[in-house]
Amino acid sequence: MPVPKKAEVLVRIDAVAICATDLEIIYHGPPASIHGGMPHNKNFTPGHEYMGTVVALGPGVDEYKIGQRITVEIHAGCGQCKRCREGMYTACHNYGLNYGDVDKGHRANGFTTDGGFCEYQVNNINTLVAIPDEMSDEEATLVVTAGTAMYGLTELGGLVAGESVVVTGPGPIGLLGVAVAKAMGAHPVILTGTRDNRLKIGLELGADHVVNVRKEDAVEAVRRLNGGKGVDYVVECSGAPNAVNEAIRMVNRGGKVCLAAFPHEETPVDVAHIVRNNIYVYGIRGEGKSATHRAEAFMTQKRFDATKIHTHTFPLDDLPTAIRYAKDRVEDAIKVVVKARGGIGGTQGGGGVKLSPRNRREAVSAVMPAHAGIQCFEMRLTIDHCGYRFVRLQAMMTVRRPGATPALQSRST
């Protein structure tokens, strides 16, 4: 059981969504993740789109409370490099430098440090986003996805009201990119893709027009739908081999392109067209500059319904099946969520009993002895999948009393 340190909390994970990047790590990640060599040197746990309940506080932490529901973003910057001081913690210069005896402070849940396919995890408070009681566990796992789309639009300038926007690729980020752009006042918002069922969801999330690129030329269609001229912004979320070249031809002169996805192989790009037309091209990583907080605000205000992209839910015990659904897109799966438990916090199964903050604290206390510290009693279940060990803990935990210091005593491992 991990122990929270200064500026950290222990999160009991209630739900985690499966991202395409998780699948990349599991099936194509470095062998070190599986075999225990450098850089990970351990059995690595993926998963970065998770939410849960705060169950223990590190020394001096008063920004959050025991029993509070939160969702998390991926990155906690080192706080000391040039990029972190600029607020660009997803571009931290000390990214990944936290192995062995080296610890520069940077964390990337599910990438360079253990992620959320487990029952408990320590998080830096800078990665936490408080969520309201009315938001379901499943919806809360989608905040980071919406935050990535929000970050892309932020980097393009942020003030997109009245501006024309194309989103290419109706995956989870692309679909919520449509929702965020529309919520920010963009017009028209055009979504391009290859699957009619996903394009239909894009319309439900606010797209003014959709284009099936298997049926018509994407660039020609975009220009036709925008009065014969290019759009102001393109958010590229498909990762298709020719996506960049198409995106730079969709925008007007002086337009901006944000790359939120990338192809697996190197691809040629028409740099001359970019230069001649004064086009700006940006690449983003993750959900930087506190974009998750702005995305959560939109979702709490019901500016859009992110749950439209949530298609399947599985219990943690059935994680291999959940991964298969996400990987193979079984039953047109878009966003698959894994529930570590169905009781405390938020709603259960999309329509369970909601708990008030007071009732939630009482419920948390009911499963925790009333003395200071945290105790892990036994390792109960280990799920092996693709060489990874997804460890589930059966634990007895305690609520920290005011003035008490969290502690950990492991009886068995």
C-alpha positions as a LaTeX table, in Angstrom:
\begin{tabular}{lrrr}
\hline
Residue & $x$ (\AA) & $y$ (\AA) & $z$ (\AA) \\
\hline
Met1 & 0.00 & 0.00 & 0.00 \\
Pro2 & 1.57 & 3.35 & $-1.02$ \\
Val3 & 1.92 & 6.06 & 1.63 \\
Pro4 & 1.27 & 9.73 & 0.75 \\
Lys5 & 4.12 & 12.15 & 1.37 \\
Lys6 & 4.19 & 15.95 & 1.43 \\
Ala7 & 1.77 & 17.43 & $-1.13$ \\
Glu8 & 0.27 & 13.99 & $-1.78$ \\
Val9 & $-2.91$ & 12.10 & $-1.00$ \\
Leu10 & $-3.84$ & 8.44 & $-1.14$ \\
Val11 & $-6.68$ & 7.83 & $-3.57$ \\
Arg12 & $-8.95$ & 4.83 & $-3.42$ \\
Ile13 & $-9.60$ & 4.26 & $-7.10$ \\
Asp14 & $-13.29$ & 3.83 & $-7.90$ \\
Ala15 & $-13.20$ & 3.82 & $-11.70$ \\
Val16 & $-10.67$ & 4.05 & $-14.52$ \\
Ala17 & $-11.26$ & 4.49 & $-18.24$ \\
Ile18 & $-9.19$ & 2.68 & $-20.84$ \\
Cys19 & $-7.36$ & 5.00 & $-23.21$ \\
Ala20 & $-5.83$ & 4.08 & $-26.56$ \\
Thr21 & $-2.48$ & 5.05 & $-25.04$ \\
Asp22 & $-2.97$ & 2.37 & $-22.37$ \\
Leu23 & $-3.33$ & $-0.16$ & $-25.16$ \\
Glu24 & $-0.15$ & 1.15 & $-26.79$ \\
Ile25 & 1.74 & 0.73 & $-23.52$ \\
Ile26 & 0.34 & $-2.76$ & $-22.88$ \\
Tyr27 & 0.82 & $-4.17$ & $-26.37$ \\
His28 & 3.69 & $-2.11$ & $-27.78$ \\
Gly29 & 5.39 & $-0.53$ & $-24.78$ \\
Pro30 & 9.03 & $-1.02$ & $-23.80$ \\
Pro31 & 9.85 & $-4.58$ & $-22.67$ \\
Ala32 & 11.09 & $-3.04$ & $-19.43$ \\
Ser33 & 7.47 & $-2.54$ & $-18.47$ \\
Ile34 & 6.86 & $-6.28$ & $-18.65$ \\
His35 & 10.21 & $-7.87$ & $-17.86$ \\
Gly36 & 11.38 & $-5.51$ & $-15.16$ \\
Gly37 & 14.45 & $-3.97$ & $-16.76$ \\
Met38 & 15.29 & $-0.29$ & $-17.06$ \\
Pro39 & 13.69 & 2.16 & $-16.99$ \\
His40 & 10.83 & 0.76 & $-14.91$ \\
Asn41 & 12.71 & $-1.93$ & $-12.99$ \\
Lys42 & 9.47 & $-3.27$ & $-11.57$ \\
Asn43 & 6.09 & $-4.70$ & $-12.41$ \\
Phe44 & 4.48 & $-1.70$ & $-14.04$ \\
Thr45 & 0.81 & $-0.73$ & $-13.67$ \\
Pro46 & $-0.73$ & 1.24 & $-16.58$ \\
Gly47 & $-3.91$ & 3.34 & $-16.43$ \\
His48 & $-4.11$ & 7.12 & $-16.29$ \\
Glu49 & $-7.77$ & 8.14 & $-16.68$ \\
Tyr50 & $-9.00$ & 7.39 & $-13.19$ \\
Met51 & $-11.10$ & 8.88 & $-10.44$ \\
Gly52 & $-11.69$ & 7.98 & $-6.85$ \\
Thr53 & $-12.00$ & 9.00 & $-3.22$ \\
Val54 & $-9.37$ & 10.60 & $-0.99$ \\
Val55 & $-8.69$ & 8.21 & 1.91 \\
Ala56 & $-5.46$ & 9.56 & 3.44 \\
Leu57 & $-3.60$ & 12.88 & 3.46 \\
Gly58 & 0.13 & 13.50 & 3.37 \\
Pro59 & 1.75 & 15.81 & 5.93 \\
Gly60 & 0.44 & 19.37 & 5.69 \\
Val61 & $-2.20$ & 18.65 & 3.05 \\
Asp62 & $-5.38$ & 20.64 & 3.70 \\
Glu63 & $-6.50$ & 21.33 & 0.13 \\
Tyr64 & $-8.57$ & 18.14 & 0.11 \\
Lys65 & $-10.52$ & 16.18 & 2.71 \\
Ile66 & $-10.96$ & 12.54 & 3.61 \\
Gly67 & $-13.93$ & 11.16 & 1.67 \\
Gln68 & $-13.75$ & 13.80 & $-1.07$ \\
Arg69 & $-14.36$ & 12.57 & $-4.61$ \\
Ile70 & $-11.75$ & 13.58 & $-7.17$ \\
Thr71 & $-10.60$ & 12.83 & $-10.67$ \\
Val72 & $-6.99$ & 13.09 & $-11.77$ \\
Glu73 & $-4.91$ & 14.39 & $-14.61$ \\
Ile74 & $-1.78$ & 12.59 & $-15.73$ \\
His75 & 1.13 & 14.91 & $-15.12$ \\
Ala76 & 2.67 & 16.47 & $-12.05$ \\
Gly77 & 5.65 & 18.52 & $-13.14$ \\
Cys78 & 8.90 & 18.76 & $-11.23$ \\
Gly79 & 8.04 & 22.39 & $-10.40$ \\
Gln80 & 11.60 & 23.57 & $-10.88$ \\
Cys81 & 12.47 & 23.41 & $-14.59$ \\
Lys82 & 11.84 & 26.24 & $-17.07$ \\
Arg83 & 8.71 & 24.67 & $-18.57$ \\
Cys84 & 7.11 & 23.90 & $-15.21$ \\
Arg85 & 7.68 & 27.47 & $-14.09$ \\
Glu86 & 5.84 & 28.56 & $-17.24$ \\
Gly87 & 2.91 & 26.28 & $-16.40$ \\
Met88 & 3.83 & 23.78 & $-19.13$ \\
Tyr89 & 4.24 & 20.82 & $-16.79$ \\
Thr90 & 3.32 & 18.30 & $-19.51$ \\
Ala91 & 6.54 & 19.41 & $-21.22$ \\
Cys92 & 8.60 & 19.11 & $-18.02$ \\
His93 & 12.33 & 18.96 & $-18.75$ \\
Asn94 & 12.66 & 16.31 & $-16.05$ \\
Tyr95 & 10.07 & 14.03 & $-17.61$ \\
Gly96 & 10.74 & 10.44 & $-16.63$ \\
Leu97 & 13.67 & 11.21 & $-14.34$ \\
Asn98 & 12.30 & 9.35 & $-11.33$ \\
Tyr99 & 13.87 & 5.90 & $-11.33$ \\
Gly100 & 16.29 & 4.25 & $-8.96$ \\
Asp101 & 18.12 & 6.86 & $-6.89$ \\
Val102 & 17.04 & 9.70 & $-9.18$ \\
Asp103 & 13.87 & 11.57 & $-8.34$ \\
Lys104 & 13.46 & 14.98 & $-9.91$ \\
Gly105 & 9.82 & 15.19 & $-8.87$ \\
His106 & 8.06 & 14.67 & $-12.19$ \\
Arg107 & 5.22 & 12.14 & $-12.30$ \\
Ala108 & 3.14 & 10.86 & $-15.21$ \\
Asn109 & 0.55 & 8.41 & $-13.93$ \\
Gly110 & 0.51 & 5.24 & $-16.00$ \\
Phe111 & 3.50 & 6.37 & $-18.09$ \\
Thr112 & 6.58 & 6.91 & $-15.95$ \\
Thr113 & 5.00 & 5.98 & $-12.62$ \\
Asp114 & 2.40 & 3.39 & $-11.69$ \\
Gly115 & $-1.11$ & 4.13 & $-12.87$ \\
Gly116 & $-4.69$ & 3.37 & $-11.99$ \\
Phe117 & $-5.43$ & $-0.27$ & $-12.81$ \\
Cys118 & $-5.34$ & $-1.05$ & $-9.11$ \\
Glu119 & $-7.32$ & $-0.17$ & $-6.00$ \\
Tyr120 & $-5.15$ & 2.50 & $-4.34$ \\
Gln121 & $-2.68$ & 5.03 & $-5.69$ \\
Val122 & $-0.78$ & 8.07 & $-4.41$ \\
Asn123 & $-1.31$ & 11.33 & $-6.27$ \\
Asn124 & 0.28 & 14.76 & $-6.06$ \\
Ile125 & $-2.38$ & 17.30 & $-5.13$ \\
Asn126 & $-1.60$ & 19.26 & $-8.30$ \\
Thr127 & $-3.05$ & 16.40 & $-10.33$ \\
Leu128 & $-6.39$ & 16.36 & $-8.50$ \\
Val129 & $-9.66$ & 17.89 & $-9.66$ \\
Ala130 & $-12.58$ & 17.94 & $-7.22$ \\
Ile131 & $-15.83$ & 16.64 & $-8.68$ \\
Pro132 & $-19.41$ & 17.22 & $-7.53$ \\
Asp133 & $-21.68$ & 14.59 & $-6.01$ \\
Glu134 & $-23.94$ & 14.72 & $-9.05$ \\
Met135 & $-21.21$ & 13.53 & $-11.43$ \\
Ser136 & $-21.12$ & 9.76 & $-11.86$ \\
Asp137 & $-17.90$ & 7.79 & $-11.52$ \\
Glu138 & $-17.98$ & 6.97 & $-15.23$ \\
Glu139 & $-18.38$ & 10.60 & $-16.27$ \\
Ala140 & $-15.60$ & 11.66 & $-13.91$ \\
Thr141 & $-13.12$ & 9.41 & $-15.72$ \\
Leu142 & $-13.80$ & 11.44 & $-18.88$ \\
Val143 & $-12.68$ & 14.78 & $-17.44$ \\
Val144 & $-9.08$ & 14.15 & $-18.48$ \\
Thr145 & $-10.21$ & 13.37 & $-22.05$ \\
Ala146 & $-12.18$ & 16.59 & $-22.24$ \\
Gly147 & $-9.21$ & 18.34 & $-20.65$ \\
Thr148 & $-6.93$ & 17.20 & $-23.47$ \\
Ala149 & $-9.32$ & 18.70 & $-26.01$ \\
Met150 & $-9.52$ & 21.87 & $-23.91$ \\
Tyr151 & $-5.72$ & 22.09 & $-23.80$ \\
Gly152 & $-5.55$ & 21.85 & $-27.58$ \\
Leu153 & $-7.97$ & 24.73 & $-28.02$ \\
Thr154 & $-6.12$ & 26.68 & $-25.33$ \\
Glu155 & $-2.86$ & 26.37 & $-27.26$ \\
Leu156 & $-4.60$ & 27.53 & $-30.43$ \\
Gly157 & $-5.50$ & 30.74 & $-28.69$ \\
Gly158 & $-8.40$ & 29.87 & $-26.42$ \\
Leu159 & $-10.76$ & 32.55 & $-27.73$ \\
Val160 & $-12.58$ & 30.48 & $-30.33$ \\
Ala161 & $-16.05$ & 32.07 & $-30.04$ \\
Gly162 & $-17.25$ & 32.79 & $-33.55$ \\
Glu163 & $-14.24$ & 31.05 & $-35.09$ \\
Ser164 & $-14.51$ & 28.09 & $-37.46$ \\
Val165 & $-13.10$ & 24.80 & $-36.16$ \\
Val166 & $-12.53$ & 21.40 & $-37.74$ \\
Val167 & $-11.92$ & 18.33 & $-35.57$ \\
Thr168 & $-10.45$ & 15.39 & $-37.45$ \\
Gly169 & $-10.94$ & 11.91 & $-36.01$ \\
Pro170 & $-14.04$ & 10.97 & $-33.95$ \\
Gly171 & $-12.23$ & 9.09 & $-31.21$ \\
Pro172 & $-12.80$ & 10.04 & $-27.55$ \\
Ile173 & $-10.60$ & 13.17 & $-27.72$ \\
Gly174 & $-12.04$ & 14.20 & $-31.07$ \\
Leu175 & $-15.65$ & 13.77 & $-29.98$ \\
Leu176 & $-15.10$ & 15.74 & $-26.79$ \\
Gly177 & $-13.08$ & 18.22 & $-28.85$ \\
Val178 & $-16.28$ & 18.92 & $-30.76$ \\
Ala179 & $-18.18$ & 19.34 & $-27.49$ \\
Val180 & $-15.59$ & 21.68 & $-25.97$ \\
Ala181 & $-15.26$ & 23.79 & $-29.13$ \\
Lys182 & $-19.02$ & 24.22 & $-29.35$ \\
Ala183 & $-19.27$ & 25.02 & $-25.64$ \\
Met184 & $-16.64$ & 27.73 & $-26.17$ \\
Gly185 & $-18.73$ & 29.32 & $-28.92$ \\
Ala186 & $-16.98$ & 28.11 & $-32.08$ \\
His187 & $-19.01$ & 28.19 & $-35.31$ \\
Pro188 & $-19.17$ & 26.26 & $-37.46$ \\
Val189 & $-17.74$ & 23.13 & $-35.88$ \\
Ile190 & $-17.02$ & 20.42 & $-38.44$ \\
Leu191 & $-16.13$ & 16.82 & $-37.56$ \\
Thr192 & $-14.45$ & 14.48 & $-40.06$ \\
Gly193 & $-14.04$ & 10.73 & $-39.74$ \\
Thr194 & $-14.71$ & 7.30 & $-41.20$ \\
Arg195 & $-17.45$ & 5.86 & $-38.97$ \\
Asp196 & $-21.01$ & 7.08 & $-39.41$ \\
Asn197 & $-22.05$ & 5.95 & $-35.92$ \\
Arg198 & $-19.35$ & 8.11 & $-34.33$ \\
Leu199 & $-20.09$ & 11.03 & $-36.61$ \\
Lys200 & $-23.69$ & 10.81 & $-35.40$ \\
Ile201 & $-22.48$ & 11.12 & $-31.80$ \\
Gly202 & $-20.47$ & 14.14 & $-32.93$ \\
Leu203 & $-23.68$ & 15.79 & $-34.10$ \\
Glu204 & $-25.25$ & 15.06 & $-30.71$ \\
Leu205 & $-22.26$ & 16.73 & $-29.03$ \\
Gly206 & $-22.62$ & 19.90 & $-31.06$ \\
Ala207 & $-21.03$ & 19.47 & $-34.50$ \\
Asp208 & $-22.70$ & 21.67 & $-37.11$ \\
His209 & $-21.51$ & 19.43 & $-39.94$ \\
Val210 & $-19.92$ & 16.00 & $-40.26$ \\
Val211 & $-17.90$ & 14.59 & $-43.15$ \\
Asn212 & $-17.33$ & 10.90 & $-43.82$ \\
Val213 & $-13.92$ & 10.96 & $-45.50$ \\
Arg214 & $-14.58$ & 7.60 & $-47.15$ \\
Lys215 & $-17.42$ & 9.16 & $-49.09$ \\
Glu216 & $-15.97$ & 12.55 & $-50.03$ \\
Asp217 & $-12.71$ & 14.46 & $-50.05$ \\
Ala218 & $-12.19$ & 15.92 & $-46.58$ \\
Val219 & $-10.45$ & 19.14 & $-47.66$ \\
Glu220 & $-12.96$ & 19.93 & $-50.39$ \\
Ala221 & $-15.89$ & 19.19 & $-48.07$ \\
Val222 & $-14.53$ & 21.42 & $-45.30$ \\
Arg223 & $-14.01$ & 24.34 & $-47.64$ \\
Arg224 & $-17.47$ & 23.88 & $-49.15$ \\
Leu225 & $-19.10$ & 23.80 & $-45.71$ \\
Asn226 & $-17.28$ & 26.98 & $-44.68$ \\
Gly227 & $-18.28$ & 29.15 & $-47.61$ \\
Gly228 & $-15.52$ & 28.09 & $-49.97$ \\
Lys229 & $-12.64$ & 29.11 & $-47.71$ \\
Gly230 & $-10.52$ & 27.40 & $-45.13$ \\
Val231 & $-11.31$ & 27.32 & $-41.42$ \\
Asp232 & $-9.54$ & 29.16 & $-38.61$ \\
Tyr233 & $-8.51$ & 26.13 & $-36.57$ \\
Val234 & $-8.02$ & 22.40 & $-37.01$ \\
Val235 & $-7.65$ & 20.04 & $-34.05$ \\
Glu236 & $-6.12$ & 16.86 & $-35.48$ \\
Cys237 & $-7.10$ & 13.79 & $-33.43$ \\
Ser238 & $-6.93$ & 10.96 & $-35.96$ \\
Gly239 & $-3.22$ & 10.22 & $-36.22$ \\
Ala240 & $-3.77$ & 9.22 & $-39.86$ \\
Pro241 & $-0.64$ & 9.18 & $-42.06$ \\
Asn242 & $-1.74$ & 12.11 & $-44.23$ \\
Ala243 & $-3.63$ & 13.97 & $-41.51$ \\
Val244 & $-1.17$ & 16.85 & $-41.15$ \\
Asn245 & $-1.07$ & 17.57 & $-44.88$ \\
Glu246 & $-4.87$ & 17.55 & $-45.00$ \\
Ala247 & $-5.13$ & 19.75 & $-41.90$ \\
Ile248 & $-2.83$ & 22.46 & $-43.30$ \\
Arg249 & $-5.01$ & 22.58 & $-46.42$ \\
Met250 & $-8.20$ & 22.86 & $-44.39$ \\
Val251 & $-7.13$ & 26.05 & $-42.61$ \\
Asn252 & $-7.11$ & 29.49 & $-44.18$ \\
Arg253 & $-3.97$ & 31.61 & $-44.48$ \\
Gly254 & $-2.70$ & 32.39 & $-41.00$ \\
Gly255 & $-4.77$ & 29.53 & $-39.60$ \\
Lys256 & $-3.70$ & 27.24 & $-36.78$ \\
Val257 & $-3.41$ & 23.47 & $-36.50$ \\
Cys258 & $-3.16$ & 21.56 & $-33.23$ \\
Leu259 & $-1.83$ & 18.00 & $-33.34$ \\
Ala260 & $-3.34$ & 15.90 & $-30.55$ \\
Ala261 & $-2.46$ & 12.56 & $-32.20$ \\
Phe262 & 0.32 & 11.20 & $-34.34$ \\
Pro263 & 0.95 & 8.39 & $-36.85$ \\
His264 & 3.09 & 5.41 & $-35.89$ \\
Glu265 & 5.49 & 5.94 & $-38.78$ \\
Glu266 & 7.36 & 9.00 & $-40.01$ \\
Thr267 & 5.37 & 10.84 & $-42.66$ \\
Pro268 & 6.34 & 13.61 & $-45.11$ \\
Val269 & 4.83 & 17.05 & $-44.47$ \\
Asp270 & 4.51 & 19.88 & $-46.99$ \\
Val271 & 6.54 & 22.46 & $-45.09$ \\
Ala272 & 6.52 & 24.83 & $-48.06$ \\
His273 & 2.73 & 25.09 & $-47.87$ \\
Ile274 & 2.96 & 25.87 & $-44.15$ \\
Val275 & 5.52 & 28.63 & $-44.66$ \\
Arg276 & 3.92 & 30.20 & $-47.72$ \\
Asn277 & 0.56 & 30.45 & $-46.00$ \\
Asn278 & 1.80 & 31.54 & $-42.59$ \\
Ile279 & 0.18 & 28.52 & $-40.92$ \\
Tyr280 & 0.90 & 27.75 & $-37.27$ \\
Val281 & 1.29 & 24.11 & $-36.21$ \\
Tyr282 & 1.24 & 23.11 & $-32.53$ \\
Gly283 & 1.79 & 19.77 & $-30.86$ \\
Ile284 & 0.30 & 19.06 & $-27.44$ \\
Arg285 & 0.97 & 16.38 & $-24.89$ \\
Gly286 & $-1.79$ & 15.47 & $-22.48$ \\
Glu287 & $-3.94$ & 18.00 & $-20.70$ \\
Gly288 & $-1.63$ & 20.80 & $-19.60$ \\
Lys289 & $-2.13$ & 24.28 & $-18.15$ \\
Ser290 & $-4.87$ & 23.10 & $-15.77$ \\
Ala291 & $-7.20$ & 22.40 & $-18.70$ \\
Thr292 & $-8.83$ & 19.57 & $-16.74$ \\
His293 & $-10.20$ & 22.09 & $-14.24$ \\
Arg294 & $-11.82$ & 24.09 & $-17.03$ \\
Ala295 & $-13.17$ & 20.92 & $-18.62$ \\
Glu296 & $-14.64$ & 19.79 & $-15.30$ \\
Ala297 & $-16.34$ & 23.18 & $-14.94$ \\
Phe298 & $-17.99$ & 22.79 & $-18.34$ \\
Met299 & $-19.11$ & 19.26 & $-17.49$ \\
Thr300 & $-20.45$ & 20.29 & $-14.08$ \\
Gln301 & $-22.37$ & 23.15 & $-15.74$ \\
Lys302 & $-23.84$ & 20.61 & $-18.21$ \\
Arg303 & $-22.44$ & 22.49 & $-21.17$ \\
Phe304 & $-22.15$ & 19.10 & $-22.88$ \\
Asp305 & $-22.82$ & 15.46 & $-22.06$ \\
Ala306 & $-19.49$ & 13.64 & $-22.03$ \\
Thr307 & $-21.19$ & 10.34 & $-21.17$ \\
Lys308 & $-22.28$ & 10.01 & $-24.79$ \\
Ile309 & $-18.85$ & 8.52 & $-25.51$ \\
His310 & $-19.03$ & 6.06 & $-22.59$ \\
Thr311 & $-20.20$ & 2.74 & $-24.03$ \\
His312 & $-19.18$ & $-0.08$ & $-21.66$ \\
Thr313 & $-18.45$ & $-0.71$ & $-17.98$ \\
Phe314 & $-16.69$ & $-3.76$ & $-16.49$ \\
Pro315 & $-15.64$ & $-4.71$ & $-12.95$ \\
Leu316 & $-11.92$ & $-4.71$ & $-12.16$ \\
Asp317 & $-11.99$ & $-8.50$ & $-11.89$ \\
Asp318 & $-12.90$ & $-8.57$ & $-15.59$ \\
Leu319 & $-10.15$ & $-6.20$ & $-16.73$ \\
Pro320 & $-8.87$ & $-8.49$ & $-19.52$ \\
Thr321 & $-12.32$ & $-8.47$ & $-21.12$ \\
Ala322 & $-12.53$ & $-4.69$ & $-20.78$ \\
Ile323 & $-9.15$ & $-4.33$ & $-22.50$ \\
Arg324 & $-10.29$ & $-6.63$ & $-25.31$ \\
Tyr325 & $-13.44$ & $-4.58$ & $-25.84$ \\
Ala326 & $-11.40$ & $-1.38$ & $-26.02$ \\
Lys327 & $-8.68$ & $-2.82$ & $-28.25$ \\
Asp328 & $-10.93$ & $-4.65$ & $-30.72$ \\
Arg329 & $-13.79$ & $-2.12$ & $-30.50$ \\
Val330 & $-16.22$ & $-4.89$ & $-29.65$ \\
Glu331 & $-19.84$ & $-3.70$ & $-29.95$ \\
Asp332 & $-18.57$ & $-0.36$ & $-31.30$ \\
Ala333 & $-16.84$ & 0.39 & $-28.00$ \\
Ile334 & $-15.60$ & 3.95 & $-27.66$ \\
Lys335 & $-14.76$ & 4.59 & $-24.04$ \\
Val336 & $-14.64$ & 1.54 & $-21.78$ \\
Val337 & $-14.67$ & 2.12 & $-18.02$ \\
Val338 & $-13.48$ & $-0.32$ & $-15.34$ \\
Lys339 & $-15.09$ & $-0.04$ & $-11.91$ \\
Ala340 & $-12.92$ & $-1.03$ & $-8.97$ \\
Arg341 & $-16.01$ & $-0.98$ & $-6.78$ \\
Gly342 & $-19.63$ & 0.06 & $-7.09$ \\
Gly343 & $-20.56$ & 1.37 & $-3.67$ \\
Ile344 & $-18.98$ & 4.48 & $-2.21$ \\
Gly345 & $-19.01$ & 7.77 & $-4.07$ \\
Gly346 & $-21.01$ & 8.99 & $-7.05$ \\
Thr347 & $-23.49$ & 6.65 & $-8.67$ \\
Gln348 & $-23.46$ & 2.96 & $-9.29$ \\
Gly349 & $-24.03$ & 1.47 & $-12.70$ \\
Gly350 & $-25.26$ & 4.77 & $-14.06$ \\
Gly351 & $-28.25$ & 4.89 & $-11.74$ \\
Gly352 & $-27.32$ & 3.85 & $-8.23$ \\
Val353 & $-27.73$ & 5.60 & $-4.92$ \\
Lys354 & $-26.04$ & 8.99 & $-4.60$ \\
Leu355 & $-24.23$ & 9.73 & $-1.36$ \\
Ser356 & $-24.09$ & 13.16 & 0.24 \\
Pro357 & $-20.66$ & 14.35 & 1.48 \\
Arg358 & $-21.65$ & 13.52 & 5.04 \\
Asn359 & $-22.94$ & 10.07 & 4.12 \\
Arg360 & $-19.84$ & 9.44 & 2.04 \\
Arg361 & $-17.56$ & 10.25 & 4.97 \\
Glu362 & $-19.63$ & 7.92 & 7.16 \\
Ala363 & $-19.45$ & 5.21 & 4.51 \\
Val364 & $-15.68$ & 5.58 & 4.23 \\
Ser365 & $-15.39$ & 5.46 & 8.02 \\
Ala366 & $-17.52$ & 2.34 & 8.13 \\
Val367 & $-14.87$ & 0.35 & 6.29 \\
Met368 & $-11.96$ & 1.89 & 8.22 \\
Pro369 & $-11.04$ & 1.30 & 11.90 \\
Ala370 & $-11.07$ & 4.50 & 13.95 \\
His371 & $-7.37$ & 4.83 & 14.73 \\
Ala372 & $-4.65$ & 6.69 & 12.87 \\
Gly373 & $-2.69$ & 4.99 & 10.10 \\
Ile374 & $-3.28$ & 2.73 & 7.14 \\
Gln375 & $-3.00$ & $-1.03$ & 7.20 \\
Cys376 & $-2.82$ & $-3.37$ & 4.24 \\
Phe377 & $-3.94$ & $-6.83$ & 5.34 \\
Glu378 & $-3.48$ & $-9.03$ & 2.31 \\
Met379 & $-2.81$ & $-9.22$ & $-1.38$ \\
Arg380 & $-6.00$ & $-10.81$ & $-2.63$ \\
Leu381 & $-6.10$ & $-10.93$ & $-6.40$ \\
Thr382 & $-3.54$ & $-10.61$ & $-9.17$ \\
Ile383 & $-4.75$ & $-10.33$ & $-12.76$ \\
Asp384 & $-2.13$ & $-11.28$ & $-15.34$ \\
His385 & $-2.65$ & $-9.81$ & $-18.79$ \\
Cys386 & $-0.07$ & $-9.44$ & $-21.56$ \\
Gly387 & 2.73 & $-9.82$ & $-19.07$ \\
Tyr388 & 1.43 & $-7.06$ & $-16.78$ \\
Arg389 & 0.39 & $-7.65$ & $-13.20$ \\
Phe390 & $-2.74$ & $-5.74$ & $-12.31$ \\
Val391 & $-2.74$ & $-6.04$ & $-8.54$ \\
Arg392 & $-5.87$ & $-5.82$ & $-6.49$ \\
Leu393 & $-5.58$ & $-5.25$ & $-2.78$ \\
Gln394 & $-8.04$ & $-6.25$ & $-0.10$ \\
Ala395 & $-7.31$ & $-3.61$ & 2.50 \\
Met396 & $-8.46$ & $-2.28$ & 5.83 \\
Met397 & $-7.80$ & 1.43 & 6.14 \\
Thr398 & $-8.29$ & 4.17 & 8.68 \\
Val399 & $-9.34$ & 7.78 & 8.54 \\
Arg400 & $-6.62$ & 10.11 & 9.76 \\
Arg401 & $-7.65$ & 11.98 & 12.86 \\
Pro402 & $-6.82$ & 15.71 & 13.08 \\
Gly403 & $-3.17$ & 16.08 & 13.96 \\
Ala404 & $-2.34$ & 12.44 & 13.29 \\
Thr405 & 0.28 & 11.41 & 10.76 \\
Pro406 & $-0.64$ & 8.73 & 8.22 \\
Ala407 & 1.38 & 5.58 & 8.61 \\
Leu408 & 1.58 & 2.20 & 6.92 \\
Gln409 & 2.09 & $-1.17$ & 8.51 \\
Ser410 & 2.02 & $-4.09$ & 6.12 \\
Arg411 & 1.07 & $-7.40$ & 7.71 \\
Ser412 & 1.63 & $-9.44$ & 4.60 \\
Thr413 & 2.73 & $-8.89$ & 1.03 \\
\hline
\end{tabular}
